[in-house]
Amino acid sequence: MDVSNAVRQHVEEKVAKLPRFYDNIQTIEVKLDNEADKSVVEIIAHAKKKHTFIAHHRDENLYSSLDMCMEKITEQLRRHKDKVRDRQGPTHDETAEAFKE
């Protein structure tokens, strides 16, 4: 799909926000396509330790499809970050508080 500079810039601005949610992202691919008068957006984020996050959405409007796709992948990244953080155990401050009591 040929995209205009405005669409390209919009996609880059949106995707640039993803490392805020999970900082171990190494590469991000965005695929834009048209299928039967609908825009299809697919975002693939590759992170460290072979974690891959994939989100896709199909809508009549390209911008709304991109926004929905961003919501989906953002939620995946947040859940993964929470899961990783929960596995790491309590921080040093929390452990010190437990010993004081």
Phi, psi and omega in degrees: 000130174279130181242149178281167178297326179296316179294316180301316180295319179298316179297314181297321178296317181294313185291332180296341180277346185298320179299344175296328184273332178206113190276000179264018179287131180259313179221153178227129176246139175235124179246127178244137182208159174244129177225115175050056178064021176233144177270135179243128178239134176228130178242128179238121179245124177258129181240176179298160180060034174060031174273131179234132179242129183231133175221140175218153180209146180237129181206165179289329181258128181298317182293319179289327176296318177296317180298316179294320178296319178297320178298317181296312183288328176297317179295320177299315181295319179297314180298318180295317180297318178297319180295317179295318181295320180294328180287339185285345178088180182290154178283171180300320180296319180293323179292319179297320179297321181295324180285335179291326183280000000 
